[in-house]
Amino acid sequence: MTTTANRPATEQELQELVKEADLGGRDPQGLVAKIILIVAVAWSVFQVWYASPLPFVFGVFILNDTEARAIHLGFSVFLAFTCYPAFKRSPRRYIPIADWVFAIAGAFAASYLFLFYRDLALRPGQPTWYDLVASGVGLLLLLEATRRSLGPPMVIVAAVFITFTFAGPWMPDVIQHKGASLTKFLQHQWLTTEGVFGVALGVSAGFVFLFVLFGSLLEKAGGGNWMMQISVALLGHLRGGPAKVAVVSSALNGVVSGSSVSNVVSGGIFTIPMMKRTGLSGVKAGAIETASSVNGQIMPPVMGAAAFLMTEYVGLPYSDIVKHAFLPAVISYIALFYIVDIEAQIINAKPLERAIKRPRGEFWLRQLLGWSGTVAFICGLYYVVLGIQAVFGVAAPWLLAIGGIGLYLVSLWYAARFPDLELDDASNPDLKIPEAWAVARTGLHFTLPIIVLLWCLMVEEMSPGLSAFWATASVMAIVVTQRPIIAFFRGSREFSATVKQGLLDLVDGLNLGARNMIGIGIATATAGIIVGTVTLTGMGLMMTDFVEFLSGGNVMIMLFLTAFICLILGMGIPTTANYILVATLMAPVIVELGAQAGLAIPLIAVHMFVFYFGIMADVTPPVGLASFAAAAISGEDPIKTGLQGTIYSMRTAVLPFVFIFNPQLLLIDIDHAAEAVLVIGISTIAILLFAAGTMGWFLTRSKLWESALLLLICFAMFRPGFFMDKLYEPYVQAPAAQIYDIAGRLPDDGRILLVVAGTTLEGEDVTKTISLPVGLPGDGRKRLADAGLTLVPMGDKMQIGAIKFGSGAKRVGLEGGFTVEHVLLPADRPSKHLVYIPAFILLAGIVMLQLRRRKTAKLAVA
């Protein structure tokens, strides 16, 4: 979509932009539209059924993972051909015959593993020509579906890997392999779970769909609009309020929307005009909305689809992924909040007026009562639920369900006493900021599905799929019932009409959820081709040598290379596929080469690194889709918007480098609560100083040397160990024979550092430092065995026996036959946190200088 220069896009044009980016550009009418609607709703219903316990309760339509993946891809391919036109000039109002043929043939080929699962199981490794034809047709149509829904770059990447499969004997020595026959290639990619139907598609089918559906239904219910209103009510009256609204609402909207473009359009259509009214340029307004919306994908509890894939690749429960992602995401948003405050100071932006002006004392008293009451209610609810579970045991779920329904009805009864609130036109010069409680009381029931999701994920530690099912079931009930119940409480005579509207909203939400999943389903399947090539050709081992050759074994060069690859690939492929590709190829390489350099990098840190730079591609020009969407709203140049958004996003880009070298930022290796509080506080200060240093403004405009000092202080706070390691050795060696005793003394979710040595399959002698997580407390031998590590005593050393497939030991790079030379224990040295003292002394000096300069400037003005 294009707009005339300096002309903001209309709302219809923005909706077209979202449709082109996320839903497909087709808008057929009549019977064809109904067919697409029925297929999309059927897909959503199937996914809800598959994720639920109902198949096992009724003993009907029970599917294994492979069958579910095949059905999932069948729906994806069918909808890709019916919803996405072949070319820009292809018809939008009807579907050509050829596309119907492709859709049906593609759906059949994609569902082949489900339709003929029993036959294929009886002849493993012996495909018939029917199998091979279906595989070949399926791969070709999958690539065409990818081109339509994701663009040519993803197809080109997949084609390069397919070519590599067959051209192995003619490759340079460093990446040479023996190649594969066409039969072996088709069988590996389509008839097994090593290629297209691998882990990535399994995660998409297993629970990513449910989380996307959850967000679509919550948006349809009005949850997204309510979160925007809450943000306006809480922050609109502050200095630079509209920009702060954009930051907070985008963080909240991350729960609802997994798409950066959708997040920009849904929030930006209101916040960008408001920001421009306060004096911000259109470029900066669009850039702030872009930076805020992109970060929505890294904000727990519901992160982007790539975060769910991480659970499989890293082998951690989703609750742990959320825990590790929490601090970087929060401080990144805090830093952006501070950046927009700096911009407001620079232009002396005036806050928007409140609808009701109250005396300052009364205002703060209401704020205090509101926040304290919210915290008290949450804490009370938590302990009440725990008490019910403790007292009533197996009957507790029924009682909690009844209690939840009661809370829902009470919240709707209370909301029905007040008129519905709608966001005013952002361009209205008389726009007033409503009071927070006046907004909150109209949508308290929207918090219930989020509470259900968080409780299931974080407290009950259910699987992501089952957690998403219960949350989705609750929001489906809200979509259907909220209108008629509110109408009943208001005594409206339009009860039957509201029931019908609720059902229509449910169908529309199920349709939108499925349409939003087309691109993700196709992306994960196509990424499977790349993963399949790696497993078929042994490319993973080659990549280690290749990257070591390019980087010279330097970890920083390797990290910059990885970040660059993520940004380049992100220009043409979506975040999910970007993550799968780079995590498959580069994550093991970073861990391996880091280990050989003596740096024990936690696997989760590497995957978070790739994840962060994957989403950064939505901002960076020349193809940052989120920047283009924001520019369409502001009427400004998208390249300038993208460049400014990149500057604002530097605070996000620096964090991955920090947690690679200081995993405490991911709340790893923190021994007690006091240390956690210290790390959280210092990290927050450090990211604020980074923002101040890069913006050239702290308490007032900074001199160049002050900005440099602020960045140095930021570095000292983020990486205090860098300086302490120059003075003292960080570790001492303990004999490998003591490994069981050491492992037994580690805290819950602790990590043991091992120095291992051995000979690789290529005959190269290597020594590596490995960080192995050991899980729950207990006997050391058992903890290591649970991590997949079996050891055989060899004097003071221990030889590694068999490594359990798919275990933590396998993921971190331990190999059978290697020897554990010794265990590394923290050295008895001064705490690295002492580095904060000189850092704060330097900071105090800058504060005093800038306060004096600011006071002098004010006196001069006076």
Stockholm file with secondary structure:
# STOCKHOLM 1.0

chainA/1-862         MTTTANRPATEQELQELVKEADLGGRDPQGLVAKIILIVAVAWSVFQVWYASPLPFVFGVFILNDTEARAIHLGFSVFLAFTCYPAFKRSPRRYIPIADWVFAIAGAFAASYLFLFYRDLALRPGQPTWYDLVASGVGLLLLLEATRRSLGPPMVIVAAVFITFTFAGPWMPDVIQHKGASLTKFLQHQWLTTEGVFGVALGVSAGFVFLFVLFGSLLEKAGGGNWMMQISVALLGHLRGGPAKVAVVSSALNGVVSGSSVSNVVSGGIFTIPMMKRTGLSGVKAGAIETASSVNGQIMPPVMGAAAFLMTEYVGLPYSDIVKHAFLPAVISYIALFYIVDIEAQIINAKPLERAIKRPRGEFWLRQLLGWSGTVAFICGLYYVVLGIQAVFGVAAPWLLAIGGIGLYLVSLWYAARFPDLELDDASNPDLKIPEAWAVARTGLHFTLPIIVLLWCLMVEEMSPGLSAFWATASVMAIVVTQRPIIAFFRGSREFSATVKQGLLDLVDGLNLGARNMIGIGIATATAGIIVGTVTLTGMGLMMTDFVEFLSGGNVMIMLFLTAFICLILGMGIPTTANYILVATLMAPVIVELGAQAGLAIPLIAVHMFVFYFGIMADVTPPVGLASFAAAAISGEDPIKTGLQGTIYSMRTAVLPFVFIFNPQLLLIDIDHAAEAVLVIGISTIAILLFAAGTMGWFLTRSKLWESALLLLICFAMFRPGFFMDKLYEPYVQAPAAQIYDIAGRLPDDGRILLVVAGTTLEGEDVTKTISLPVGLPGDGRKRLADAGLTLVPMGDKMQIGAIKFGSGAKRVGLEGGFTVEHVLLPADRPSKHLVYIPAFILLAGIVMLQLRRRKTAKLAVA
#=GR chainA/1-862 SS CCCCTTCCCCHHHHHHHHIIIIICSCCCCHHHHHHHHHHHHHHHHHHHHHHSSHHHHHTCSCCCHHHHHHHHHHHHHHHHHHHSCSSTTSCSSSCCHHHHHHHHHHHHHHTHHHHTHHHHHHSTTCCCHHHHHHHHHHHHHHHHHHHHHHCHHHHHHHHHHHHHHHCGGGSCGGGCCCCCCHHHHHHHHHSSTTTTTSHHHHHIIIIIHHHHHHHHHHHHHTHHHHHHHHHHHHHTTSTTHHHHHHHHHHHHHTTTCCCHHHHHHHHHHHHHHHHHHTTCCHHHHHHHHHHHHHHGGGSSSSCCHHHHHHHHHHCCCHHHHHHHHHHHHHHHHHHHHHHHHHHHHHHTCCCCCBSSCCCHHHHHHHHHHHHHHHHHHHHHHHHHHHHHHHHHGGGHHHHHHHHHHHHHHHHHHHHHTSCCCCCCCTTCTTCCBCCHHHHHTTSGGGHHHHHHHHIIIIISCCCHHHHHHHHHHHHHHHHHHHHHHHHHHTTCSCHHHHHHHHHHHHHHHHHHHHHHHHHHHHHHHHHHHHHHHHHHHTHHHHHHHHHHHHHTTCHHHHHHHHHHHHHHHHTTSCHHHHHHHHHHHTHHHHHHHHHHTTCCCCHHHHHHHHHHHHHHTTTSTTSCHHHHHHHHHHTSCHHHHHHHHHHHTHHHHHHHHHHHHCGGGGTCSCCSHHHHHHHHHHHHHHHHHHHHHHHTBSSSBCCHHHHHHHHHHHHHHHCHHHHHHHHSCSEEEEEGGGHHHHHHHSCTTCEEEEEEEEECTTSCEEEEEEEEECCSSSCHHHHHHHTTEEEEEETTEEEEEEECTTSHHHHTTCCTTCEEEEEEEECSCCCGGGGHHHHHHHHHHHHHHHHHHHHHHHHHHC
#=GC SS_cons         CCCCTTCCCCHHHHHHHHIIIIICSCCCCHHHHHHHHHHHHHHHHHHHHHHSSHHHHHTCSCCCHHHHHHHHHHHHHHHHHHHSCSSTTSCSSSCCHHHHHHHHHHHHHHTHHHHTHHHHHHSTTCCCHHHHHHHHHHHHHHHHHHHHHHCHHHHHHHHHHHHHHHCGGGSCGGGCCCCCCHHHHHHHHHSSTTTTTSHHHHHIIIIIHHHHHHHHHHHHHTHHHHHHHHHHHHHTTSTTHHHHHHHHHHHHHTTTCCCHHHHHHHHHHHHHHHHHHTTCCHHHHHHHHHHHHHHGGGSSSSCCHHHHHHHHHHCCCHHHHHHHHHHHHHHHHHHHHHHHHHHHHHHTCCCCCBSSCCCHHHHHHHHHHHHHHHHHHHHHHHHHHHHHHHHHGGGHHHHHHHHHHHHHHHHHHHHHTSCCCCCCCTTCTTCCBCCHHHHHTTSGGGHHHHHHHHIIIIISCCCHHHHHHHHHHHHHHHHHHHHHHHHHHTTCSCHHHHHHHHHHHHHHHHHHHHHHHHHHHHHHHHHHHHHHHHHHHTHHHHHHHHHHHHHTTCHHHHHHHHHHHHHHHHTTSCHHHHHHHHHHHTHHHHHHHHHHTTCCCCHHHHHHHHHHHHHHTTTSTTSCHHHHHHHHHHTSCHHHHHHHHHHHTHHHHHHHHHHHHCGGGGTCSCCSHHHHHHHHHHHHHHHHHHHHHHHTBSSSBCCHHHHHHHHHHHHHHHCHHHHHHHHSCSEEEEEGGGHHHHHHHSCTTCEEEEEEEEECTTSCEEEEEEEEECCSSSCHHHHHHHTTEEEEEETTEEEEEEECTTSHHHHTTCCTTCEEEEEEEECSCCCGGGGHHHHHHHHHHHHHHHHHHHHHHHHHHC
//
